[in-house]
């Protein structure tokens, strides 16, 4: 292969590294040096904040988010698996079924841990 064929890729790689570094370096000349009181307050769409900005969320919201992300990833894997189902071997099919089984064990655990169904 010719080294000249990789020249556009090398230029792109150098630019991809140099531009963020340069912007980060230049930002110190454009930012304000002193911190004002308004910068340290909570911004709520231009309104004056009422109460504390740091509130404690229930664990159910966090758990719901984790389960959502897990099933979001599972759905991507299952869609990709379904697209190439006829082209993959038996071992890949068994591995995906094992993966889905592990996910179902996790869902069963999450649902049994909660006394009420909040999902």
C-alpha positions in Angstrom: 0.0 0.0 0.0 1.1 3.5 -0.7 1.9 5.8 2.2 0.3 8.6 0.3 -3.1 6.9 0.5 -3.1 7.3 4.2 -2.2 11.0 4.1 -5.9 12.3 4.4 -6.4 10.0 7.4 -3.3 11.3 9.0 -4.3 14.9 8.4 -7.7 14.2 9.8 -6.2 12.5 12.9 -3.9 15.4 13.5 -6.8 17.9 13.2 -9.0 15.8 15.4 -6.4 16.0 18.2 -5.2 19.5 17.6 -8.5 21.4 17.4 -9.9 20.4 20.8 -6.5 21.0 22.4 -6.2 24.4 20.8 -9.8 25.4 21.8 -9.2 24.3 25.3 -6.0 26.3 25.5 -7.5 29.4 23.9 -10.5 29.3 26.3 -8.4 30.5 29.2 -8.0 33.9 27.4 -11.8 34.4 26.8 -13.2 33.3 30.1 -13.7 35.7 33.1 -11.1 35.5 35.7 -13.2 36.3 38.8 -16.2 34.3 39.9 -19.4 36.3 40.5 -22.1 35.5 42.9 -24.7 34.8 40.2 -22.4 32.1 38.7 -22.5 30.2 41.9 -26.3 30.2 42.3 -28.6 27.6 40.8 -30.1 28.6 37.4 -33.8 27.8 37.1 -34.8 29.4 33.7 -34.1 32.9 34.9 -36.2 32.6 38.0 -34.9 33.2 41.5 -34.4 29.7 43.1 -36.7 28.7 45.9 -35.3 26.3 48.5 -32.3 24.1 48.3 -31.0 22.9 44.9 -29.7 19.6 46.3 -32.6 17.4 47.1 -32.6 13.7 47.8 -34.1 11.5 45.1 -35.8 8.2 45.9 -33.8 5.1 45.0 -36.6 3.9 42.7 -35.8 6.5 40.1 -32.1 5.4 40.0 -33.1 1.8 39.8 -35.6 2.5 37.0 -32.8 4.3 35.1 -30.4 1.4 35.5 -33.0 -1.1 34.3 -33.9 1.1 31.4 -30.3 1.4 30.2 -29.8 -2.3 30.6 -32.9 -3.1 28.5 -32.0 -0.4 26.0 -28.7 -2.2 25.4 -30.4 -5.6 25.3 -32.8 -4.4 22.6 -29.9 -3.2 20.5 -28.1 -6.6 20.8 -31.3 -8.5 20.0 -32.1 -6.4 17.0 -28.5 -6.9 15.6 -28.8 -10.6 16.4 -32.1 -10.8 14.6 -30.7 -9.2 11.5 -27.9 -11.8 11.2 -29.7 -14.8 12.7 -29.4 -17.0 9.6 -25.7 -16.2 9.1 -24.4 -16.9 12.6 -23.4 -20.3 14.0 -25.0 -22.3 16.7 -22.5 -21.2 19.4 -23.5 -17.6 18.8 -27.1 -18.5 19.2 -26.5 -20.3 22.4 -24.4 -17.4 23.7 -27.2 -14.9 23.0 -29.8 -17.1 24.7 -27.5 -17.3 27.7 -27.2 -13.5 27.7 -30.9 -13.1 27.6 -31.3 -15.7 30.4 -28.9 -13.7 32.6 -30.9 -10.5 31.8 -34.1 -12.2 32.8 -32.5 -13.4 36.1 -31.6 -9.7 36.7 -35.2 -8.6 36.0 -36.7 -11.3 38.2 -34.3 -10.2 41.0 -35.2 -6.5 40.5 -39.0 -7.3 40.6 -38.8 -9.6 43.6 -36.7 -7.1 45.5 -39.4 -4.5 45.2 -42.6 -5.4 47.0 -44.8 -3.2 44.7 -44.6 -3.0 41.0 -43.3 0.5 40.3 -42.0 -0.1 36.8 
